[in-house]
Amino acid sequence: MGTLTHEHRTVGYQWASDVAFDGIRLEVLSDEGEILFDVSVPNTGPITVNTFGKEIAADLMMIAVQTAKRQR
């Protein structure tokens, strides 16, 4: 598990994989350990973000996408 820092807040993240998905996902976690959103990094194709219908700070999302891109 790693951490992302956005302004004065630090959130955790973890990497996940799924048999139905050809790639990896970066799951950004709340303080309670719930998934706030995830960044899907397929082996081929575009990186996508799933916010599960929640509003997420754009800066935090951009930091997460940059972290995910480094794994590609």
N, CA and C of each residue as an Amber inpcrd file, in Angstrom:
protein
   216
   0.8510000  -1.1790000   0.0000000   0.0000000   0.0000000   0.0000000
   0.8910000   1.2350000   0.0000000   0.4660000   2.2340000  -0.7590000
   1.2070000   3.4820000  -0.8250000   0.3390000   4.6350000  -0.3780000
   0.8850000   5.8410000  -0.4810000   0.1180000   7.0280000  -0.1090000
   0.2390000   8.0950000  -1.1960000  -0.8240000   8.8740000  -1.3300000
  -0.8650000  10.0340000  -2.2150000  -1.1390000  11.2440000  -1.3400000
  -0.4380000  12.3420000  -1.5910000  -0.6640000  13.5530000  -0.8130000
  -1.2900000  14.6130000  -1.7050000  -2.4150000  15.1370000  -1.2330000
  -3.1590000  16.1770000  -1.9500000  -3.3830000  17.3190000  -0.9820000
  -2.7870000  18.4760000  -1.2740000  -2.8250000  19.6260000  -0.3830000
  -2.3260000  19.1810000   0.9930000  -3.1550000  19.2080000   2.0210000
  -2.7050000  18.8060000   3.3570000  -3.2820000  17.4660000   3.7710000
  -3.7660000  16.7000000   2.8070000  -4.4010000  15.4180000   3.1120000
  -3.6230000  14.2880000   2.4470000  -3.4480000  13.2040000   3.1760000
  -2.7970000  12.0200000   2.6350000  -3.8120000  10.8920000   2.5950000
  -3.9050000  10.2300000   1.4450000  -4.8060000   9.0850000   1.3020000
  -3.9830000   7.8810000   0.8770000  -4.4720000   6.7180000   1.2110000
  -3.7880000   5.4930000   0.8320000  -4.2560000   4.9920000  -0.5180000
  -3.4220000   4.1510000  -1.1160000  -3.8380000   3.4660000  -2.3370000
  -3.2610000   2.0670000  -2.3260000  -3.8850000   1.2090000  -3.1070000
  -3.3870000  -0.1540000  -3.2670000  -3.5650000  -0.5670000  -4.7180000
  -2.7430000  -1.5130000  -5.1530000  -2.8560000  -2.0510000  -6.5050000
  -3.7230000  -3.2870000  -6.4610000  -4.5400000  -3.4670000  -7.4690000
  -5.4240000  -4.6360000  -7.5420000  -5.4400000  -5.1530000  -8.9720000
  -5.7070000  -6.4310000  -9.0990000  -5.8870000  -7.0160000 -10.4300000
  -7.1500000  -7.8600000 -10.3900000  -7.6380000  -8.1950000 -11.5580000
  -8.8950000  -8.9230000 -11.6660000  -8.7900000  -9.8350000 -12.8750000
  -9.2980000 -11.0360000 -12.7650000  -9.2210000 -11.9780000 -13.8820000
  -9.9850000 -11.4630000 -15.0980000 -11.0500000 -10.7190000 -14.8630000
 -11.8780000 -10.2190000 -15.9670000 -11.2950000  -8.9570000 -16.6030000
 -10.2180000  -8.4340000 -16.0370000  -9.6220000  -7.1890000 -16.5220000
  -8.1710000  -7.4450000 -16.8730000  -7.7760000  -7.0990000 -18.0840000
  -6.4180000  -7.3310000 -18.5620000  -5.5490000  -6.1130000 -18.2480000
  -5.0940000  -6.0140000 -17.0190000  -4.2840000  -4.8850000 -16.5790000
  -4.3050000  -4.8150000 -15.0640000  -4.0500000  -3.6180000 -14.5300000
  -4.0790000  -3.4150000 -13.0820000  -4.9330000  -2.1890000 -12.7670000
  -5.3300000  -2.0920000 -11.4910000  -6.1010000  -0.9420000 -11.0270000
  -5.4110000  -0.3470000  -9.8070000  -5.3860000   0.9660000  -9.7520000
  -4.9260000   1.6750000  -8.5740000  -6.1870000   2.0900000  -7.8260000
  -6.3870000   1.5610000  -6.6360000  -7.5770000   1.8740000  -5.8340000
  -7.1940000   2.9010000  -4.7760000  -7.8160000   4.0740000  -4.8260000
  -7.5600000   5.1370000  -3.8590000  -8.5640000   4.9810000  -2.7260000
  -8.0440000   4.9660000  -1.4910000  -8.8550000   4.6060000  -0.3290000
  -9.1610000   5.7940000   0.5790000 -10.3300000   5.7470000   1.1980000
 -10.7070000   6.7440000   2.2030000  -9.9950000   6.4050000   3.5130000
 -10.1510000   7.2750000   4.4940000  -9.5680000   7.0190000   5.8140000
 -10.1220000   5.7440000   6.4410000 -11.3450000   5.3760000   6.0580000
 -11.9900000   4.1750000   6.5980000 -11.6260000   2.9190000   5.8050000
 -10.8180000   3.0720000   4.7480000 -10.4120000   1.9240000   3.9460000
 -11.3390000   1.5930000   2.7910000 -12.3670000   2.4190000   2.5720000
 -13.2830000   2.2170000   1.4470000 -12.6540000   2.7830000   0.1720000
 -13.0170000   2.2350000  -0.9750000 -12.4910000   2.7350000  -2.2410000
 -13.2050000   4.0370000  -2.6080000 -12.4410000   5.1300000  -2.7250000
 -12.9960000   6.4160000  -3.1640000 -13.2010000   6.4020000  -4.6740000
 -12.1760000   5.9470000  -5.3950000 -12.2300000   5.8080000  -6.8520000
 -11.0850000   4.9090000  -7.2690000 -11.1480000   4.4270000  -8.5020000
 -10.0150000   3.6450000  -8.9880000  -9.5970000   4.1040000 -10.3730000
  -8.3320000   3.8610000 -10.6600000  -7.7450000   4.1970000 -11.9530000
  -7.3810000   2.8740000 -12.6120000  -8.0230000   2.5650000 -13.7300000
  -7.7620000   1.3120000 -14.4410000  -6.6760000   1.5360000 -15.4810000
  -5.6700000   0.6600000 -15.4410000  -4.5430000   0.7400000 -16.3640000
  -4.5060000  -0.5610000 -17.1530000  -5.1900000  -0.5950000 -18.3110000
  -5.1970000  -1.8220000 -19.1080000  -3.8490000  -2.0250000 -19.8060000
  -3.5730000  -3.2660000 -20.1840000  -2.3370000  -3.5360000 -20.9250000
  -2.3310000  -2.7920000 -22.2540000  -3.5030000  -2.6580000 -22.8670000
  -3.6430000  -1.8550000 -24.0860000  -4.8960000  -1.0070000 -23.9350000
  -4.8840000   0.1620000 -24.5120000  -6.0510000   1.0340000 -24.4300000
  -5.8440000   2.1680000 -23.4440000  -6.8510000   3.0330000 -23.3280000
  -6.7210000   4.2210000 -22.4870000  -6.8670000   3.9140000 -20.9940000
  -6.2120000   4.7280000 -20.1870000  -6.3840000   4.6910000 -18.7370000
  -7.7290000   5.3340000 -18.4370000  -8.5240000   4.7190000 -17.5510000
  -9.8350000   5.2650000 -17.2020000  -9.9570000   5.4160000 -15.6920000
 -10.8790000   6.2920000 -15.2670000 -11.1230000   6.5470000 -13.8490000
 -12.5760000   6.2330000 -13.5500000 -12.8180000   5.4590000 -12.4900000
 -14.1730000   5.1510000 -12.0370000 -14.3550000   5.8010000 -10.6730000
 -15.2440000   6.7890000 -10.5860000 -15.4820000   7.4900000  -9.3180000
 -16.6800000   6.9230000  -8.5690000 -17.3180000   5.9060000  -9.1240000
 -18.4900000   5.2880000  -8.4960000 -19.5700000   6.3250000  -8.1940000
 -19.6770000   7.3500000  -9.0680000 -20.6980000   8.3810000  -8.9240000
 -20.3910000   9.4440000  -7.8840000 -19.1660000   9.4530000  -7.3420000
 -18.7930000  10.4390000  -6.3190000 -18.0620000  11.6090000  -6.9630000
 -18.1460000  12.7670000  -6.3220000 -17.3410000  13.9050000  -6.7540000
 -15.9770000  13.7850000  -6.0860000 -14.9320000  13.8670000  -6.9000000
 -13.5580000  13.7190000  -6.4240000 -12.7840000  14.9640000  -6.8310000
 -11.9270000  15.4560000  -5.9470000 -11.0950000  16.6140000  -6.2810000
 -10.2360000  16.2950000  -7.5010000 -10.2620000  17.1810000  -8.4790000
  -9.5270000  16.9530000  -9.7320000  -8.0290000  16.7890000  -9.4830000
  -7.4640000  17.5720000  -8.5650000  -6.0290000  17.4630000  -8.2810000
  -5.6690000  16.0860000  -7.7450000  -6.4920000  15.5380000  -6.8670000
  -6.2380000  14.2010000  -6.3280000  -6.3300000  13.1650000  -7.4420000
  -7.3050000  13.3240000  -8.3140000  -7.4660000  12.3920000  -9.4240000
  -6.2560000  12.4550000 -10.3550000  -5.7590000  13.6550000 -10.6310000
  -4.6030000  13.7960000 -11.5150000  -3.3500000  13.1730000 -10.8960000
  -3.1720000  13.3170000  -9.5930000  -2.0360000  12.6890000  -8.9060000
  -2.1380000  11.1760000  -9.0230000  -3.3270000  10.6380000  -8.8480000
  -3.5310000   9.1880000  -8.9490000  -3.2590000   8.6910000 -10.3670000
  -3.7120000   9.4320000 -11.3730000  -3.4730000   9.0320000 -12.7680000
  -1.9750000   9.0550000 -13.0660000  -1.2580000  10.0680000 -12.5960000
   0.1930000  10.1270000 -12.8110000   0.8910000   8.9460000 -12.1380000
   0.4470000   8.5730000 -10.9510000   1.0110000   7.4120000 -10.2540000
   0.7470000   6.1460000 -11.0530000  -0.4600000   6.0160000 -11.5750000
  -0.8150000   4.8330000 -12.3670000  -0.0090000   4.7690000 -13.6590000
   0.2270000   5.9100000 -14.2950000   0.9870000   5.9430000 -15.5530000
   2.4070000   5.4190000 -15.3640000   2.9830000   5.6390000 -14.1950000
   4.3480000   5.1580000 -13.9400000   4.4330000   3.6380000 -13.9440000
   3.3040000   2.9570000 -13.7400000   3.2880000   1.4910000 -13.7410000
   3.1840000   0.9140000 -15.1410000   2.8340000   1.7310000 -16.0930000
   2.6130000   1.2690000 -17.4690000   3.9070000   0.9170000 -18.1440000
